Amino acid sequence: MNRIGVVTFPGTLDDQDARRAIRLSGAEPVPLWHASDSLAGVEAVILPGGFSYGDYLRAGAIARFAPIMDEVVRAARGGLPVLGICNGFQVLCESHLLPGAMIRNEGRKFVCCQQRLRVESSDTTWTCDFVAGQEITIVLKNGEGNFQADSQTLRQLEDNNQVVFRYLDNPNGSRNDIAGITNERGNVVGLMPHPEHSVEVLTGGTKDGLPFFTSVQRFLALTSA
């Protein structure tokens, strides 16, 4: 059984939801504490949503300096699969594992809805159970989900197939309708919507988030074969 770590920072809200999604997908969730300097031998890591350190200074800016992040950055650069969800995506950008930055939503309003997305790339460790062009609906909830990057960075993301998800009806003003991106290697993915809240129809409206958690297990099975 694959062991997938879920990091908890002060102010994290969705760590238990992420661990539950991991269990439902057939893997073993492993809690990881922000002050630890060990990844406990996990095979993948999820940075969940919430308001790490109260989002003081800037969303994700303080969490980037947590001791656990030194290990996450090192392991990610070595190929470890890492998924950043909402605040986790912000932390990945602040850690420079992913390019770009998040600013306040257009209209400066918190968005909470069932969000339609288009899968742009299935060529990552977290999306290989999707099909490029597939349309999915998962939960979105954020106040600083407006993805921004300079024109050169956007061109590189588009040219290198690093845009993984795109909003079908952009709710927050993100450039190029970008909802999620990956690094060049494809092992680090960040997105603002919450797949962990969409793994059961009863609680999330759809099960469209489940393939995130099965994708990484499929990848790990292929690489260990």
For each residue, the residues with C-beta under 8 A, 3 or more apart:
1: 26 27 28
2: 27 28 43 44 216 217 220 221
3: 27 28 30 40 41 42 43
4: 22 27 28 29 30 42 43 44 45 46 213 216
5: 29 30 31 32 39 40 42 44 45 46
6: 15 18 19 22 29 30 31 32 45 46 48
7: 12 15 32 33 34 45 46 47 48 68 72 88
8: 12 15 31 32 33 34 48
9: 12 34 50 52 53 63 66
10: 34 52 53 54
11: 50 51 52 53 54 55
12: 7 8 9 15 48 49 50 51 52 87
13: 48 49 50 51
14: 17 18 48 49 50 85 86 194 196 197
15: 6 7 8 12 18 19 31 48 50
16: 19 20
17: 14 20 21 48 194 196 197
18: 6 14 15 21 22 29 46 48 85 196
19: 6 15 16 22 23 29 31
20: 16 17 23 24 29 196 199
21: 17 18 24 25 195 196 199 209 210 212 213
22: 4 6 18 19 25 27 28 29 46 213
23: 19 20 26 27 28 29
24: 20 21 199 200 210 213
25: 21 22 199 210 213 214 217
26: 1 23 214 217
27: 1 2 3 4 22 23 213 217
28: 1 2 3 4 22 23
29: 4 5 6 18 19 20 22 23
30: 3 4 5 6 40 42
31: 5 6 8 15 19
32: 5 6 7 8 36 39 40 42 45 68
33: 7 8 36 68
34: 7 8 9 10 52 63 66 67 68 69
35: 66 67 68
36: 32 33 40 67 68
37: 67 68 70 71
38: 71
39: 5 32 42 45 68 71 72 75 80
40: 3 5 30 32 36
41: 3
42: 3 4 5 30 32 39 45
43: 2 3 4 80 81 220
44: 2 4 5 80 81 82 83 125 216 220
45: 4 5 6 7 32 39 42 72 75 76 80 81 82 83
46: 4 5 6 7 18 22 82 83 84 85 88
47: 7 72 82 83 84 85 87 88 89 91 92
48: 6 7 8 12 13 14 15 17 18 85 86 87 88 196
49: 12 13 14 85 86 87 88 141 194
50: 9 11 12 13 14 15 86 87
51: 11 12 13 54 55 59 87
52: 9 10 11 12 34 55 59 60 62 63 87 91
53: 9 10 11 56 62 63
54: 10 11 51
55: 11 51 52 58 59 60 87 144
56: 53 62
57: 61 62
58: 55 61 94
59: 51 52 55 87 90 102 144
60: 52 55 63 64 87 90 91 92 93 94 102
61: 57 58 64 94
62: 52 53 56 57 65 66
63: 9 34 52 53 60 66 69 87 91 94
64: 60 61 69 91 94 95
65: 62 69
66: 9 34 35 62 63 69
67: 34 35 36 37 70 71
68: 7 32 33 34 35 36 37 39 71 72
69: 34 63 64 65 66 72 73 91 95
70: 37 67 73 74
71: 37 38 39 67 68 74 75
72: 7 39 45 47 68 69 75 76 80 82 95 97
73: 69 70 76 77 95 97
74: 70 71 77 78
75: 39 45 71 72 78 79 80 82
76: 45 72 73 79 80 82 97 183 187 188
77: 73 74 97
78: 74 75
79: 75 76 185 187
80: 39 43 44 45 72 75 76 187
81: 43 44 45 125 126 187 188 216 219 220
82: 44 45 46 47 72 75 76 92 97 187 188 189
83: 44 45 46 47 88 126 188 189 190 212 216
84: 46 47 88 89 90 91 92 98 188 189 190 191
85: 14 18 46 47 48 49 88 89 190 191 193 194 195 196
86: 14 48 49 50 89 90 141 142 145 191 192 193 194
87: 12 47 48 49 50 51 52 55 59 60 63 90 91
88: 7 46 47 48 49 83 84 85 91 92 190
89: 47 84 85 86 92 93 98 102 180 190 191 192
90: 59 60 84 86 87 93 94 102 144
91: 47 52 60 63 64 69 84 87 88 94 95
92: 47 60 82 84 88 89 95 97 98 188 190
93: 60 89 90 96 97 98 99 100 101 102 190
94: 58 60 61 63 64 90 91
95: 64 69 72 73 91 92
96: 93 99
97: 72 73 76 77 82 92 93 183 188
98: 84 89 92 93 181 182 183 188 190
99: 93 96 149 153 156 157 181
100: 93 147 148 149 153 157 181
101: 93 147 148 149
102: 59 60 89 90 93 144 145 146 147 148 192
103: 144 146 148
104: 108 143 144 146
105: 108 109 110 111 142 143 144 145 146 171 172 173
106: 146 172 173
107: 173
108: 104 105
109: 105 143
110: 105 141 142 143
111: 105 140 141 142 143 145 171 172
112: 140 141
113: 139 140 141 171
114: 137 138 139 140 205 206
115: 137 138 139 140 167 171 179 193
116: 135 136 137 167 168 169
117: 135 136 137 138 165 166 167 168 179 180 193
118: 133 134 135 136 165 166 168
119: 122 127 130 131 132 133 134 135 136 164 165
120: 132 161 163 164 165 166
121: 124 127 132 161 162 163 164 182
122: 119 127 128 129 130 131 132
123: 127 128 132 161 186
124: 121 127 128 164 182 186 187 189 215
125: 44 81 128 186 187 189 215 216 219
126: 81 83 189 212 215 216
127: 119 121 122 123 124 130 164 189 211 212 215
128: 122 123 124 125 215 218 219
129: 122 211 214 215 218
130: 119 122 127 134 136 211 215
131: 119 122 134
132: 119 120 121 122 123
133: 118 119
134: 118 119 130 131
135: 116 117 118 119 168
136: 116 117 118 119 130 206 208 209
137: 114 115 116 117 198 205 206 208
138: 114 115 117 193 194 195 197 198 204 206 208 209
139: 113 114 115 193 194 197 198 204 205 209
140: 111 112 113 114 115 145 171 192 193 194
141: 49 86 110 111 112 113 194
142: 86 105 110 111 145 172 192
143: 104 105 109 110 111
144: 55 59 90 102 103 104 105
145: 86 102 105 111 140 142 171 172 174 192
146: 102 103 104 105 106 172 173 174
147: 100 101 102 174 175 178 179 181 192
148: 100 101 102 103 174 175
149: 99 100 101 153 154 157 175
150: 153 154
151: 154 155
152: 155 156
153: 99 100 149 150 156 157
154: 149 150 151 157 158 175 176
155: 151 152 158 159
156: 99 152 153 159 160 162
157: 99 100 149 153 154 160 162 163 176 178 181
158: 154 155 161 162 163 176
159: 155 156
160: 156 157 184
161: 120 121 123 158
162: 121 156 157 158 181 182 183 184
163: 120 121 157 158 166 176 178 180 181
164: 119 120 121 124 127 180 181 182 189 191
165: 117 118 119 120 178 179 180 191 193
166: 117 118 120 163 176 177 178 179
167: 115 116 117 170 171 172 174 177 178 179
168: 116 117 118 135 177
169: 116
170: 167 173 174 177
171: 105 111 113 115 140 145 167
172: 105 106 111 142 145 146 167 192
173: 105 106 107 146 170
174: 145 146 147 148 167 170 177 178 179 192
175: 147 148 149 154 178
176: 154 157 158 163 166
177: 166 167 168 170 174
178: 147 157 163 165 166 167 174 175 181
179: 115 117 147 165 166 167 174 191 192 193
180: 89 117 163 164 165 189 190 191 192 193
181: 98 99 100 147 157 162 163 164 178 189 190 191
182: 98 121 124 162 164 186 187 188 189 190
183: 76 97 98 162 186 187 188
184: 160 162
185: 79 188
186: 123 124 125 182 183 189
187: 76 79 80 81 82 124 125 182 183
188: 76 81 82 83 84 92 97 98 182 183 185
189: 82 83 84 124 125 126 127 164 180 181 182 186
190: 83 84 85 88 89 92 93 98 180 181 182
191: 84 85 86 89 164 165 179 180 181 195
192: 86 89 102 140 142 145 147 172 174 179 180
193: 85 86 115 117 138 139 140 165 179 180
194: 14 17 49 85 86 138 139 140 141 197 198 209
195: 21 85 138 191 198 199 208 209 210 212 213
196: 14 17 18 20 21 48 85 199 209
197: 14 17 138 139 194 203 204 209
198: 137 138 139 194 195 204 205 206 207 208 209 210
199: 20 21 24 25 195 196 204 207 209 210 213
200: 24 203 204 207
201: 204 205 206 207
202:
203: 197 200
204: 138 139 197 198 199 200 201 207 209
205: 114 137 139 198 201
206: 114 136 137 138 198 201 209
207: 198 199 200 201 204 210
208: 136 137 138 195 198 211
209: 21 136 138 139 194 195 196 197 198 199 204 206 212 213
210: 21 24 25 195 198 199 207 213 214
211: 127 129 130 208 214 215
212: 21 83 126 127 195 209 215 216
213: 4 21 22 24 25 27 195 199 209 210 216 217
214: 25 26 129 210 211 217 218
215: 124 125 126 127 128 129 130 211 212 218 219
216: 2 4 44 81 83 125 126 212 213 219 220
217: 2 25 26 27 213 214 220 221
218: 128 129 214 215 221 222
219: 81 125 128 215 216 222 223
220: 2 43 44 81 216 217 223 224
221: 2 217 218 224 225
222: 218 219 225
223: 219 220
224: 220 221
225: 221 222
